[in-house]
Protein backbone atom coordinates (compact mmCIF):
# COMPACT_ATOMS: atom_id res chain seq x y z
CA UNK A 1 0.00 0.00 0.00
CA UNK A 2 2.83 2.40 0.86
CA UNK A 3 4.48 1.82 -2.51
CA UNK A 4 1.21 2.50 -4.35
CA UNK A 5 0.78 5.73 -2.41
CA UNK A 6 4.39 6.79 -3.04
CA UNK A 7 4.23 6.23 -6.81
CA UNK A 8 0.83 7.91 -7.14
CA UNK A 9 2.01 10.89 -5.08
CA UNK A 10 5.02 11.26 -7.38
CA UNK A 11 2.63 11.52 -10.32
CA UNK A 12 0.68 14.20 -8.46
CA UNK A 13 3.96 15.98 -7.68
CA UNK A 14 5.08 15.99 -11.33
CA UNK A 15 1.74 17.44 -12.43
CA UNK A 16 1.63 20.08 -9.70
CA UNK A 17 5.16 21.14 -10.60
CA UNK A 18 4.28 21.36 -14.30
CA UNK A 19 1.07 23.30 -13.75
CA UNK A 20 2.84 25.64 -11.35
CA UNK A 21 5.59 26.30 -13.90
CA UNK A 22 2.92 26.84 -16.54
CA UNK A 23 0.81 29.31 -14.59
CA UNK A 24 3.81 31.25 -13.28
CA UNK A 25 5.32 31.59 -16.76
CA UNK A 26 1.92 32.59 -18.14
CA UNK A 27 1.50 35.28 -15.50
CA UNK A 28 5.01 36.67 -15.22
CA UNK A 29 6.55 36.08 -18.64
CA UNK A 30 4.31 35.39 -21.60
CA UNK A 31 0.88 33.99 -22.31
CA UNK A 32 1.95 33.09 -25.86
CA UNK A 33 3.34 29.86 -27.23
CA UNK A 34 7.00 30.37 -26.13
CA UNK A 35 6.09 29.80 -22.49
CA UNK A 36 4.15 26.60 -23.14
CA UNK A 37 6.76 25.34 -25.59
CA UNK A 38 9.55 26.02 -23.11
CA UNK A 39 7.78 24.00 -20.43
CA UNK A 40 7.04 21.04 -22.69
CA UNK A 41 10.44 20.85 -24.36
CA UNK A 42 12.34 21.55 -21.15
CA UNK A 43 10.41 18.88 -19.26
CA UNK A 44 10.82 16.25 -21.97
CA UNK A 45 14.54 16.94 -22.45
CA UNK A 46 14.95 16.84 -18.70
CA UNK A 47 13.24 13.44 -18.61
CA UNK A 48 15.72 12.08 -21.13
CA UNK A 49 18.65 13.53 -19.17
CA UNK A 50 17.23 12.12 -15.94
CA UNK A 51 16.95 8.65 -17.45
CA UNK A 52 20.55 8.81 -18.67
CA UNK A 53 21.89 10.36 -15.46
CA UNK A 54 20.05 7.82 -13.34
CA UNK A 55 21.67 4.92 -15.18
CA UNK A 56 25.10 6.48 -14.90
CA UNK A 57 24.90 7.49 -11.23
CA UNK A 58 23.17 4.37 -9.97
CA UNK A 59 26.10 2.28 -11.17
CA UNK A 60 28.47 4.22 -8.92
CA UNK A 61 27.20 2.56 -5.75
CA UNK A 62 25.19 5.52 -4.48
CA UNK A 63 22.00 4.86 -2.57
CA UNK A 64 18.96 5.08 -4.89
CA UNK A 65 16.90 6.44 -1.98
CA UNK A 66 19.32 9.29 -1.43
CA UNK A 67 19.55 10.01 -5.16
CA UNK A 68 15.76 10.12 -5.51
CA UNK A 69 15.58 12.51 -2.56
CA UNK A 70 18.34 14.71 -4.00
CA UNK A 71 16.59 14.81 -7.37
CA UNK A 72 13.35 15.95 -5.72
CA UNK A 73 15.20 18.67 -3.83
CA UNK A 74 17.07 19.78 -6.98
CA UNK A 75 13.76 19.91 -8.84
CA UNK A 76 12.22 22.09 -6.15
CA UNK A 77 15.29 24.33 -5.97
CA UNK A 78 15.14 24.92 -9.73
CA UNK A 79 11.43 25.72 -9.48
CA UNK A 80 11.80 28.21 -6.64
CA UNK A 81 14.76 29.91 -8.33
CA UNK A 82 12.60 30.26 -11.44
CA UNK A 83 9.60 31.79 -9.72
CA UNK A 84 11.82 34.12 -7.71
CA UNK A 85 13.45 35.36 -10.90
CA UNK A 86 10.08 35.60 -12.67
CA UNK A 87 8.69 37.81 -9.93
CA UNK A 88 11.85 39.92 -9.65
CA UNK A 89 12.10 40.49 -13.42
CA UNK A 90 8.63 40.09 -14.95
CA UNK A 91 8.13 39.99 -18.72
CA UNK A 92 11.85 39.67 -19.47
CA UNK A 93 11.95 37.22 -22.39
CA UNK A 94 15.75 37.28 -22.30
CA UNK A 95 15.53 34.93 -19.30
CA UNK A 96 13.54 32.30 -21.21
CA UNK A 97 16.60 30.07 -21.89
CA UNK A 98 17.41 30.14 -18.17
CA UNK A 99 13.86 29.05 -17.34
CA UNK A 100 14.19 26.26 -19.89
CA UNK A 101 17.30 24.99 -18.09
CA UNK A 102 15.52 25.15 -14.71
CA UNK A 103 12.56 23.24 -16.15
CA UNK A 104 15.00 20.65 -17.52
CA UNK A 105 16.41 20.21 -14.01
CA UNK A 106 12.89 19.62 -12.71
CA UNK A 107 12.11 17.25 -15.58
CA UNK A 108 15.31 15.29 -14.95
CA UNK A 109 13.87 14.28 -11.62
CA UNK A 110 10.95 12.59 -13.38
CA UNK A 111 13.28 10.67 -15.68
CA UNK A 112 15.40 9.51 -12.78
CA UNK A 113 12.28 8.47 -10.86
CA UNK A 114 11.23 6.08 -13.63
CA UNK A 115 14.72 4.67 -13.99
CA UNK A 116 15.20 4.07 -10.27
CA UNK A 117 11.64 2.93 -9.52
CA UNK A 118 11.16 0.39 -12.29
CA UNK A 119 11.68 -2.49 -9.84
CA UNK A 120 9.16 -1.39 -7.21
CA UNK A 121 6.45 -3.59 -8.71
CA UNK A 122 6.61 -6.94 -10.48
CA UNK A 123 5.36 -5.28 -13.66
CA UNK A 124 6.59 -1.88 -14.80
CA UNK A 125 3.10 -1.28 -16.21
CA UNK A 126 1.85 -0.95 -12.62
CA UNK A 127 4.41 1.80 -12.03
CA UNK A 128 3.28 3.68 -15.14
CA UNK A 129 -0.41 3.13 -14.37
CA UNK A 130 -0.15 4.53 -10.84
CA UNK A 131 2.13 7.43 -11.79
CA UNK A 132 -0.09 8.34 -14.74
CA UNK A 133 -3.25 8.32 -12.62
CA UNK A 134 -1.47 10.46 -10.04
CA UNK A 135 -0.43 12.80 -12.83
CA UNK A 136 -4.03 13.25 -13.99
CA UNK A 137 -5.15 13.88 -10.41
CA UNK A 138 -2.28 16.36 -10.02
CA UNK A 139 -3.29 18.30 -13.13
CA UNK A 140 -6.82 18.62 -11.76
CA UNK A 141 -5.54 19.68 -8.33
CA UNK A 142 -3.08 22.10 -9.95
CA UNK A 143 -5.77 23.72 -12.04
CA UNK A 144 -8.31 24.09 -9.26
CA UNK A 145 -5.64 25.05 -6.74
CA UNK A 146 -4.55 27.90 -8.98
CA UNK A 147 -8.12 28.96 -9.75
CA UNK A 148 -9.01 29.05 -6.06
CA UNK A 149 -5.78 30.35 -4.52
CA UNK A 150 -3.79 31.91 -7.36
CA UNK A 151 -0.02 32.19 -7.18
CA UNK A 152 -0.05 31.37 -3.47
CA UNK A 153 -0.92 27.80 -4.42
CA UNK A 154 2.02 27.70 -6.83
CA UNK A 155 4.36 28.89 -4.10
CA UNK A 156 3.24 26.43 -1.42
CA UNK A 157 2.03 23.27 -3.19
CA UNK A 158 5.21 22.07 -4.96
CA UNK A 159 7.38 22.37 -1.86
CA UNK A 160 4.82 20.80 0.44
CA UNK A 161 4.17 17.93 -1.94
CA UNK A 162 7.89 17.42 -2.54
CA UNK A 163 8.44 16.99 1.19
CA UNK A 164 5.53 14.53 1.34
CA UNK A 165 7.02 12.56 -1.56
CA UNK A 166 10.42 12.32 0.14
CA UNK A 167 8.72 11.15 3.34
CA UNK A 168 6.66 8.54 1.44
CA UNK A 169 9.75 7.37 -0.43
CA UNK A 170 11.62 6.62 2.77
CA UNK A 171 8.49 5.12 4.36
CA UNK A 172 7.59 2.92 1.39
CA UNK A 173 11.01 1.68 0.40
CA UNK A 174 13.45 0.47 3.00
CA UNK A 175 17.15 0.56 2.13
CA UNK A 176 18.30 -2.85 0.97
CA UNK A 177 14.86 -4.38 0.35
CA UNK A 178 15.53 -4.50 -3.39
CA UNK A 179 12.46 -2.51 -4.39
CA UNK A 180 14.52 0.30 -5.86
CA UNK A 181 17.58 -1.02 -7.60
CA UNK A 182 20.62 0.46 -9.21
CA UNK A 183 20.75 0.12 -12.98
CA UNK A 184 22.05 -3.13 -14.42
VEXTI-306495 format. One record per residue: z, y, x of N, C-alpha, C, O in turn; residue in three letters. Coordinates in steps of 0.05 Angstrom, whole numbers, plus 32768, in hexadecimal, padded with zeros to 4 digits. Example, Ala and Ser with C-alpha at 12.3 -4.5 7.8 and 13.67 -1.06 7.14 Angstrom:
2
809C7F8E8108809C7FA680F6809C7FBE810880A97FBE811DALA808E7FD38101808F7FEB8111809D8001810280A18017810CSER
# end
This chain:
184
80007FE880108000800080008000801980117FF2802D800BUNK8010801980278011803080397FF6803680467FEF804D8049UNK7FE88021804D7FCE8024805A7FBA803080467FAA8041804DUNK7FBB8027802D7FA9803280187FAE805080147F9C80608013UNK7FC8805780137FD0807380107FC7808480277FBE809A8024UNK7FCB807980407FC3808880587FA5808E80587F9D80A4805CUNK7F95807980537F78807D80557F6E808F803F7F5D80A08043UNK7F79808C80277F71809E80117F7A80BB80177F6A80CE8011UNK7F9180BF80227F9A80DA80287F8980E6803E7F8680FF803EUNK7F7F80D680507F6C80E180647F5380EB80577F488100805FUNK7F4980DD80437F3280E680357F37810180277F2781138027UNK7F4F8103801A7F57811C800E7F58813280237F4F8149801EUNK7F64812C803A7F668140804F7F4B814A80587F478162805BUNK7F388137805D7F1D814080667F11815280517F0581678059UNK7F13814C80387F07815D80237F15817880217F08818C801EUNK7F2F817880227F3E819280217F3681A380387F3281BB8035UNK7F34819780507F2C81A780677F1081B280647F0B81C9806AUNK7EFD81A2805A7EE281AB80567EE181C180417ED481D68045UNK7EEE81BD802A7EED81D280157EFA81EB801F7EF282018018UNK7F1081E9802E7F1D820180397F0B8210804C7F098228804BUNK7EFE8201805E7EEA820E80707ED5821C805F7ECE82338064UNK7ECB820E804B7EB58219803A7EBE8233802D7EB08247802FUNK7ED48232801F7EDC824A80107EE3826180237EDD8278801DUNK7EF0825B80397EF68271804C7EDD827D80597EDC8296805CUNK7ECA826D80607EB18278806A7EA2828780557E95829C805BUNK7EA3827E803C7E95828C80267EA282A780217E9482BA801BUNK7EBC82A980237ECA82C2801E7EC782D580357EC082EC8031UNK7ECC82CC804D7ED082DD80647EB782E080767EB782F18088UNK7EA282D080717E8B82D280837E7182D680747E6582EB8075UNK7E6982C280657E5082C480567E5082B0803F7E5A829A8041UNK7E4582B980297E4282A880127E26829C80117E1E82907FFDUNK7E1682A080267DFB829680277DFA827B80357E0F8270803DUNK7DE2827080387DDF825580437DEA8251805F7DF2823B8065UNK7DEB826580717DF5825F808C7E128255808C7E188244809DUNK7E23825E807A7E3E8254807A7E40823780727E4D8227807FUNK7E328230805D7E31821480537E24820280687E2F81EC806DUNK7E0E820B80737E0081FB80877E1181F680A07E1281E180ACUNK7E20820B80A87E32820880BF7E4781F480BA7E4D81E480CCUNK7E5381F480A27E6781E0809C7E5C81C4809C7E6881B280A7UNK7E4581C0808F7E3A81A5808D7E31819A80A87E38818480AFUNK7E2281AA80B77E1981A180D17E30819E80E57E31818A80F4UNK7E4281B180E57E5981AF80F77E6A819680F17E7281888104UNK7E6E819180D87E7F817A80D07E71816080D87E7D814E80E3UNK7E57815E80D27E49814580D87E46814180F77E4A812A8100UNK7E40815681067E3F815381237E5B814C812E7E5D813C8140UNK7E6F815881237E8A8151812B7E91813481267E9E81278136UNK7E888129810F7E8C810D81097E8080FB811E7E8C80E88128UNK7E67810181267E5980F2813A7E6980F381557E6D80DF8162UNK7E71810B815C7E81810F81757E9B810081737EA480F48187UNK7EA88101815C7EC180F281597EBE80D4815B7ECF80C78166UNK7EA880CA81507EA380AD81537EA080A681707EAB8092817AUNK7E9080B6817F7E8B80B0819B7EA480B481AC7EAA80A481BDUNK7EB280CA81A77ECB80CF81B67EE080BA81B17EEE80B281C3UNK7EE280B181987EF5809C81917EF0808381A07F03807681AAUNK7ED7807B81A27ED0806281B17ED7806681CF7EE2805481DCUNK7ED1807D81DA7ED6808281F67EF4808381FC7EFD8076820FUNK7F03809281EC7F1F809681F27F30807D81EB7F44807881F9UNK7F29806F81D77F39805781CF7F38804281E57F4B803381E8UNK7F23804181F57F21802E820A7F31803582227F3280258236UNK7F3E804C82227F4E805482397F6B804D82377F7B80558247UNK7F72803D82237F8D803382207FA0804682127FB880428212UNK7F95805B82067FA6806E81F87FAD806381DC7F9F805381D1UNK7FC4806B81D27FCD806181B87FBB806D81A27FB8808581A0UNK7FAF805C81917F9E8066817B7FAE807781687FA4808A815CUNK7FC8807181647FD8808181527FDC809D815D7FDA80B1814EUNK7FE0809F81767FE380BA81827FC980C981817FC880E0817BUNK7FB380BB81887F9980C881877F9280D2816B7F8880E88168UNK7F9780C281577F9280CA813B7FA380E381347F9980F68128UNK7FBB80E3813D7FCD80FA81387FC3811381467FC38129813BUNK7FBA8110815F7FB08126816F7F96813181627F9281498161UNK7F85811F81597F6D8128814C7F73813881327F65814C812DUNK7F86813081237F8E813F810B7F98815B81137F90816F8107UNK7FA9815C81277FB3817581307F9E8187813C7F9E81A08137UNK7F8B817C814B7F74818C81557F638196813F7F5981AD8140UNK7F5F8186812B7F4F818E81137F5C81A681057F4F81B980FEUNK7F7681A481017F8581BA80F47F8581D381067F8381E980FBUNK7F8981D081207F8981E781327F6E81F581307F6D820E812FUNK7F5881E681317F3D81F2812F7F3A820181147F2F82178114UNK7F4481F580FF7F42820280E57F52821D80E47F48823180DBUNK7F6B821C80ED7F7B823480EC7F71824A80FF7F74826280FAUNK7F66824281167F59825681277F42826381187F3F827B811AUNK7F328253810B7F1B825D80FC7F23827180E67F18828680E4UNK7F37826980D67F3E827C80C07F4B829580CA7F4982AA80BEUNK7F5A829280E17F6682AA80EC7F5082BE80F67F5282D680F2UNK7F3C82B381037F2682C3810D7F1682CF80F67F0D82E680F7UNK7F1182BE80E17F0382C880CA7F1082E080BD7F0382F380B5UNK7F2B82DE80BB7F3982F480AE7F3C830C80C07F3E832380B7UNK7F3D830880DA7F3F831E80ED7F24832D80F07F24834580F4UNK7F0E831E80EE7EF4832A80F27EE1832180DB7ECF831180E0UNK7EE6832B80C37ED5832280AD7EB8832B80AF7EB2834080BBUNK7EA6831A80A57E8A832080A37E7C832480BE7E68833280BFUNK7E87831880D27E7B831980ED7E6B830080F27E7682EC80FCUNK7E51830080EC7E4082E880EF7E3E82DF810C7E3682C98111UNK7E4482F1811F7E4282EA813B7E5582D381427E5282C58156UNK7E6A82D081327E7E82BB81377E7682A0812A7E84828C812EUNK7E60829F811C7E588286810F7E56826E81227E5F8258811AUNK7E4A8271813A7E4A8259814C7E66825081537E6B82388156UNK7E79826281567E95825B815C7EA0824B81457EAE82378149UNK7E9B8254812C7EA5824581157E99822981147EA68216810CUNK7E7F8227811C7E72820D811C7E8081FA812F7E8481E38129UNK7E88820481467E9681F4815A7EB281EB814F7EBA81D48152UNK7EC081FE81427EDA81F781367ED781E281207EE881D0811EUNK7EC281E581107EBD81D180FB7EB681B681087EBE81A180FDUNK7EA881B6811E7EA2819D812C7EBB819081367EBE81778135UNK7ECE819F81407EE8819481487EF6818781317F0081718133UNK7EF58194811A7F02818881027EF3816F80F97EFF815C80F1UNK7ED8817080FA7EC8815980F27ECC814181057EC9812A80FDUNK7ED18147811F7ED5813281327EED8120812A7EED81088130UNK7F00812D811E7F18811E81157F10810981017F1A80F28101UNK7EFD810F80EF7EF480FC80DB7EE680E480E87EEA80CD80E1UNK7ED580EB80FB7EC680D5810A7ED980C381187ED680AA8118UNK7EED80CE81257F0080BE81347F1180AD81217F1880968127UNK7F1780B8810A7F2780A980F67F18809080EE7F24807A80EEUNK7EFE809180E97EEF807A80E17EED806680F77EEF804D80F3UNK7EEA806F810F7EE8805D81267F03804F812B7F038036812EUNK7F18805D812A7F33805181307F3D804181197F4D802E811DUNK7F35804781007F42803B80E97F31802380DE7F39801880C9UNK7F1C801C80EA7F0A800880DF7F177FEC80DD7F0D7FDB80CFUNK7F2E7FE880EA7F3B7FCE80EA7F547FCE80D77F627FBA80D6UNK7F587FE380C97F707FE480B77F6E7FCF80A17F827FC2809AUNK7F567FCB80977F527FB880817F3F7FA2808B7F317FA5809FUNK7F407F8C807D7F2E7F7580847F117F7E80837F017F778094UNK7F0A7F8D806F7EEF7F96806B7EEE7FB5806F7EFE7FC38064UNK7EDB7FBE807F7ED87FDA80847ED07FE9806A7ED480018067UNK7EC47FDA80577EBC7FE6803E7ED47FF0802F7ED280048020UNK7EEB7FE380327F047FED80257F0C800880317F14801A8022UNK7F0A800B804B7F0F802480587EFE803A804D7F08804F8045UNK7EE48035804C7ED1804A80427ED6804F80247ED48067801CUNK7EDC803B80147EE1803F7FF87EF980517FF37EF880647FE4UNK7F0F804B80017F27805B7FFD7F24807780087F2C808A7FFAUNK7F18807A801F7F148095802B7F0280A580197F0680BD8014UNK7EEC8099800F7ED980A77FFE7EE680B07FE47EE280C67FDBUNK7EF6809F7FD87F0480A67FBF7F1880BD7FC47F1A80CF7FB4UNK7F2580BB7FDB7F3780D17FE37F2880EB7FE77F3181017FE0UNK7F1080E97FF27EFF81007FF77EF7810E7FDD7EF981267FDBUNK7EEF80FE7FCA7EE881097FAF7F0081177FA37EFE812D7F98UNK7F17810A7FA47F3081167F997F3681307FA87F3E81437F9CUNK7F32812F7FC27F3881477FD27F25815E7FCC7F2E81757FCBUNK7F0C81597FC67EF9816E7FBE7F03817A7FA47F0281937FA1UNK7F0B816A7F917F1581747F787F2E81857F7C7F31819B7F71UNK7F41817B7F8B7F59818A7F917F5381A47FA07F5E81B97F9AUNK7F4181A27FB37F3981BA7FC27F2D81CF7FB17F3381E77FB4UNK7F1C81C77F9F7F0F81DA7F8D7F2481E77F7A7F2682007F79UNK7F3381D77F6C7F4781E27F5A7F5D81F07F687F6882047F5EUNK7F6581E77F807F7981F57F8F7F7082117F967F8082247F95UNK7F5782147F9E7F4C822E7FA57F4A823F7F8C7F5182577F8DUNK7F4082347F767F3D82437F5E7F58824E7F547F5A82647F4BUNK7F6D823D7F567F8782457F4C7F9782577F5F7FA582697F56UNK7F9482517F797FA6825F7F8C7F9782707FA17FA3827D7FB2UNK7F7D826E7FA17F6D827E7FB47F7182767FD17F75825E7FD7UNK7F6F82897FE37F70828480007F8C827980087F8E826C801DUNK7FA0827E7FF87FBB82737FFF7FBA825580007FC682488011UNK7FAB82497FED7FA8822C7FEE7F9B822380087FA3820F8014UNK7F86823180107F77822A80287F88822D80417F8382218056UNK7F9C823E80407FAE824280577FC3822B80587FC98222806EUNK7FCD822480427FE4821180417FDA81F3803F7FE581E3804EUNK7FC781ED802F7FC081D180297FB781C180417FC181AB8044UNK7FA581CA80527F9D81B980687FB481B2807B7FB6819B8083UNK7FC481C580827FDB81BF80947FEF81AC80877FF8819A8094UNK7FF681B1806E800981A080607FFE8183805E800C81708063UNK7FE5818180567FD9816780537FD68159806E7FD881418070UNK7FCF816880837FCD815C809E7FE7815080A77FE8813B80B3UNK7FFD815E80A28018815480A9801E813A80998029812780A4UNK8017813B807F801B8123806F800B810B807A801480F5807BUNK7FF2811180827FE180FB808C7FEC80EF80A67FEB80D780AAUNK7FF6810080B8800380F680D0801B80E580CA801F80D080D5UNK802B80EE80B7804380DF80AE803A80C480A3804680AF80AAUNK802680C48091801D80AB808580118098809A801380808098UNK800380A480AE7FF7809380C3800D808480D1800B806C80D5UNK8022809280D98037808480E88048807280D78054805F80E0UNK8049807880BD8057806680AA8047804D80A48052803780A2UNK802D805080A0801C803A80988014802780AE8011800F80AAUNK8012803280C68008802280DC801D802280F38021803780FFUNK8028800B80F8803C8009810D802E80048127801B7FF58128UNK80378011813D802B800B8157802B7FED815D80407FE0815BUNK80157FE3816680137FC7816E800E7FB38158800D7F9B815DUNK800C7FBC813E80077FA881297FEA7FA181277FE37F908116UNK7FD87FAD81367FBC7FA681377FAC7FB281217F947FAD811FUNK7FB77FC2810F7FA87FCE80F97F957FE381037F7F7FE580F8UNK7F9D7FF281177F8B800681227F877FFD813F7F9A7FFC814FUNK7F6E7FF781457F687FEC81607F577FFF81707F4980108166UNK7F5A7FFB818A7F488009819C7F2C7FFD819A7F297FE68191UNK7F18800C81A17EFC8002819F7EF87FEA81B17F047FE881C6UNK7EE67FD981A97EE07FC181B97ECA7FC881CD7EC27FB781DDUNK
# end
